[in-house]
């Protein structure tokens, strides 16, 4: 297995020098890039999540583990020498519905990618590509007679250490194959290497950019995910990682100029707020303080999020390089990776990649022989959604080392760039922001190249964005598109339309604190300002597709209930306001006391605590007059304007956006006690009791 294998430090230095390579060195680089292989190689998407629509496990999927174990057993049962083939564990392509995915690359051919390769599919797949030739006794005797006699009697080998001679071992033979049986063809997804020669291509097999999920993507941050071993530092360097850091340190670039370059690039924070990264860097460099720190936010609490997991499992070296460049620019010597404990595989690979970087002199003391020293610490997050707020992160990191306080949001100003960890200037970015940093300094992230997207626009949101698509979509998973791509392209292009041939109703963008965008606004661009103009958010990059079988009032209620459970309770507007909003939505979707039958309660419901209705005015009449809907809207505005942190300010977005775009559903629930979608069954039961 390739993971954690040793590397040639001299060749790594040559790769990082940027000098022109000889033909032999270029061939060696191609092997590291996996453009070529010397022996049959199998690639495993062991970072795959469990194949359950819309859910995420944050660690190896059980199906992927079973697949990998089945492949090892297939070769072991046939006693195939480990040197005859190679197994490589990679990151994920992002197409969740196709996992677990397995790639097979033969010498001189393109890599083939197969989908849904479960344990039962492994024998069918491997027996189509490989045969294991047994050596007959006659062949073995003939081989033995051809072996020259040793001039000296060999030393006796202990019985427990004896091994069969090489000529007695089974031989792995690659079968000639150009077509696939139907039982295997349905698992064949695509091939890699679209620019390769005709002799390398597989006939009648589509390329990756012909698949709907990948056709509209612009994979830059995700360029190395699922392509190579994510931990091997020489493979990362062969594909361009650490080139920017090496050039910056060797040229002794000015930190101030680096901050200005990030500012000119237009890179905005990818964590949701979209604050210009260069401005934050400049604020830290100009702030007075003994030490400067960096915090990398890899904590993802929203259901279905997977950006941090994707990057940590698929390309941790890009994150390390981005952190190192940022540290050099702002004068930091230490960074903290703030990540959830259940992202175990990602943390494991990040630690291994960091160890490899230290061994190569790219992390630690006196990096590349310069005066620059920098290292990274991995810290487990508090495990709540509010714990991802930047001041809450800082408080939690301080509590681990010094104060013993709870990780809850704090009033701002001062901002972390002025007073962060231990009162020192601190840069806080989402992990995706750091993964973009090396692209800027490799010359790819500038207005003359990556910004020129025919389907995108420059505006104030340049570059690409990682998004997660889930819900009632044909294709689900994580992908990368230029900022400015429309929601219609996301839903119907990359997502392939609505599942089960139903109609589109809304798209929830920005995670639990986001807003619902209706069909009439599907041409809205995916950028910060455009999404905010329709009541939605960029947020964590989640896009949840909702079909016409869903109730928008019930959707808003479910999101409010989740956000209420995640509130830290520090400020009253969030703590009490969300509870009142949840109470009203509960009354609308689940009618409480039945006014037509004195003393009889509704379907297993009672008045929510703290919400009192007029004794003289039955609840349905109050709802019919629309007073509760107006109260709901006013409560949302108060919570938005007065909450302390971003979670409280944005928690009301699901309600406000559905009130804006789906007012008829609220009117039906409140005034007529009807659910047009038939989801709120208690309303139907209430109507039946009313008729009786």
Secondary structure, 3 states (H helix, E strand, C coil): CCCCCCCCHHHHHHHHHCCCCCHHHHHHHHHHHCCCCCCEEEEECCCCCCCCCCCCCCCCCHHHHHHHHHHHHHHHHCCCCHHHEEEEECCCCCEHHHCCCEEEECCCCCCEEECCCCCCCHHHHHHHHEEEECCCHHHHHHHHHHCCCCCCCCCCCCHHHCCCCHHHCCEEEECCCCCCCHHHHCCEEEECCCCCCCCCCCCCCCEHHHCHHHHCCCCCCCCCCCCCCCCCHHHHHHCCCCHHHHHHHHCCCCHHHHHHHHHHHCCECCCCCCCEHHHHHHHHHHCCCCCEEEEEEECCCCCCCCHHHHHHHHCHHHHHHHHHHHHHHHCEEEEEEEECCCCHHHHHHHHHHHHHHHHCCCCECCHHHCCCCEEEEEEECCCCCHHHCHHHHHHHHHHHHCCCCCCCCCCCCCCCCCCCHHHCCEEEEEHHHHHHHHHHHCCCCCCCCCCCCCCCCCCCCCCEEEEEEEECECCCEEEEEECCCEHHHHHHHHCCCEHHHCCEEEEEECHHHCEEEEHHHCCCECCHHHHHHCCCCCCCCEEEEEECCCCHHHHHHHHHHHHHHHCCCCCHHHHHHHHHHHHHHHHHHCCCCCCCCCCCCCCCCCCCCCCCCCCCCCHHHHHHCCHHHHHHHHHHHHHHHHCCCHHHHHCCHHHHHHHHHCHHHHHHHHHCCCCCCCCCHHHHHHHHHHHC
